Amino acid sequence: YTFLRKVNFYEKKENKKVLRKIMVSPMIEPTARDVAERLNIEYYTAPEDLPI
């Protein structure tokens, strides 16, 4: 859950609320996918897949 700790650190350091948590990785294991969904983290396998 390192990613979530980094999000929390950023929010405290910058005093801003993170609106979207996005992870981009060419391969995402099924267990990581489950965790991402549970923690409301968007995940994509390529940067081009990100809706802007």
PADORO-144491 format. One record per atom (N, C-alpha, C): residue number from 1; residue in three letters; atom name; x, y, z negated. Coordinates in steps of 0.05 Angstrom, whole numbers, plus 5000, padded with zeros to 4 digits. Each point is the difference from the previous one (the first is absolute). Layout:
REM PADORO-144491
NUM,ala,CA,X,Y,Z
...
***
This chain:
REM PADORO-144491
1,tyr,N,5016,4976,5000
1,tyr,CA,4984,5024,5000
1,tyr,C,5017,5025,5000
2,thr,N,5024,4998,5012
2,thr,CA,5018,5022,5002
2,thr,C,4988,5023,5016
3,phe,N,4985,4994,5021
3,phe,CA,4988,5021,5016
3,phe,C,4981,5017,4983
4,leu,N,4984,4988,4983
4,leu,CA,4981,5014,4984
4,leu,C,5015,5017,4979
5,arg,N,5023,4990,4990
5,arg,CA,5016,5017,4981
5,arg,C,5011,5024,5014
6,lys,N,5008,4997,5025
6,lys,CA,5010,5023,5015
6,lys,C,4978,5021,5005
7,val,N,4976,4990,5005
7,val,CA,4977,5018,5004
7,val,C,4995,5016,4974
8,asn,N,5000,4986,4978
8,asn,CA,4995,5013,4974
8,asn,C,5022,5020,4994
9,phe,N,5025,4993,5006
9,phe,CA,5023,5019,4995
9,phe,C,4996,5025,5017
10,tyr,N,4993,4996,5025
10,tyr,CA,4996,5023,5018
10,tyr,C,4978,5019,4989
11,glu,N,4978,4988,4992
11,glu,CA,4978,5016,4989
11,glu,C,5008,5016,4976
12,lys,N,5015,4988,4983
12,lys,CA,5010,5015,4976
12,lys,C,5020,5021,5007
13,lys,N,5019,4993,5017
13,lys,CA,5022,5019,5007
13,lys,C,4989,5024,5016
14,glu,N,4983,4995,5019
14,glu,CA,4990,5022,5017
14,glu,C,4974,5012,4990
15,asn,N,4988,4988,4979
15,asn,CA,4975,5009,4989
15,asn,C,4978,5002,5021
16,lys,N,4999,4979,5017
16,lys,CA,4981,4998,5022
16,lys,C,4988,4972,4999
17,lys,N,4975,4998,5008
17,lys,CA,4986,4974,5002
17,lys,C,5005,4989,5028
18,val,N,5008,4975,5001
18,val,CA,5004,4986,5026
18,val,C,4972,4992,5010
19,leu,N,4995,5008,5025
19,leu,CA,4974,4994,5012
19,leu,C,4999,4973,5014
20,arg,N,5023,4992,5012
20,arg,CA,5001,4975,5014
20,arg,C,5027,4986,4993
21,lys,N,4998,4974,4995
21,lys,CA,5024,4984,4996
21,lys,C,5002,4982,5024
22,ile,N,5022,5003,5015
22,ile,CA,5004,4986,5025
22,ile,C,5025,4984,5000
23,met,N,4999,4975,5008
23,met,CA,5023,4983,5002
23,met,C,5002,4990,5029
24,val,N,5024,5002,5012
24,val,CA,5004,4990,5027
24,val,C,5022,4979,4999
25,ser,N,4994,4976,5009
25,ser,CA,5019,4979,5000
25,ser,C,4994,4981,5023
26,pro,N,5020,4990,5014
26,pro,CA,4994,4982,5023
26,pro,C,4988,4973,4991
27,met,N,5006,4992,4975
27,met,CA,4988,4975,4990
27,met,C,4990,5005,4972
28,ile,N,4975,4992,4996
28,ile,CA,4988,5003,4973
28,ile,C,4989,4973,4992
29,glu,N,5010,4990,4978
29,glu,CA,4992,4974,4989
29,glu,C,4971,5002,4991
30,pro,N,4985,4978,5001
30,pro,CA,4972,5000,4991
30,pro,C,4997,5009,4971
31,thr,N,5018,4993,4983
31,thr,CA,4997,5009,4972
31,thr,C,5004,5030,4998
32,ala,N,5019,5010,5015
32,ala,CA,5005,5029,5000
32,ala,C,4976,5015,5011
33,arg,N,4987,4988,5020
33,arg,CA,4976,5012,5012
33,arg,C,4977,5001,4979
34,asp,N,4998,4979,4984
34,asp,CA,4979,5000,4979
34,asp,C,5006,5022,4979
35,val,N,5025,5002,4992
35,val,CA,5007,5021,4981
35,val,C,4995,5028,5011
36,ala,N,5008,5004,5025
36,ala,CA,4995,5026,5013
36,ala,C,4971,5008,5000
37,glu,N,4983,4981,5007
37,glu,CA,4971,5005,5001
37,glu,C,4990,5006,4972
38,arg,N,5009,4986,4980
38,arg,CA,4992,5004,4972
38,arg,C,5008,5028,4990
39,leu,N,5024,5009,5009
39,leu,CA,5010,5026,4991
39,leu,C,4994,5023,5019
40,asn,N,4982,4995,5019
40,asn,CA,4992,5021,5020
40,asn,C,5024,5011,5015
41,ile,N,5018,4982,5009
41,ile,CA,5023,5008,5016
41,ile,C,4993,4991,5029
42,glu,N,5002,5019,5018
42,glu,CA,4996,4994,5029
42,glu,C,5025,4987,5010
43,tyr,N,4998,4979,5016
43,tyr,CA,5023,4987,5011
43,tyr,C,4998,4997,5030
44,tyr,N,5022,5003,5013
44,tyr,CA,5002,4998,5029
44,tyr,C,5025,4986,5008
45,thr,N,5000,4987,5023
45,thr,CA,5023,4985,5009
45,thr,C,5018,5016,5019
46,ala,N,4990,5023,5009
46,ala,CA,5016,5018,5017
46,ala,C,4991,5028,4996
47,pro,N,5018,5020,5002
47,pro,CA,4992,5028,4996
47,pro,C,4979,5009,5020
48,glu,N,5000,4988,5024
48,glu,CA,4981,5008,5020
48,glu,C,4971,4993,4992
49,asp,N,4997,4982,4982
49,asp,CA,4973,4991,4991
49,asp,C,4987,5019,4981
50,leu,N,5015,5019,4989
50,leu,CA,4990,5019,4981
50,leu,C,4980,5019,5013
51,pro,N,4975,5001,4989
51,pro,CA,4981,5020,5010
51,pro,C,5007,5028,4989
52,ile,N,5002,5019,5017
52,ile,CA,5007,5027,4991
52,ile,C,4977,5018,5001
***
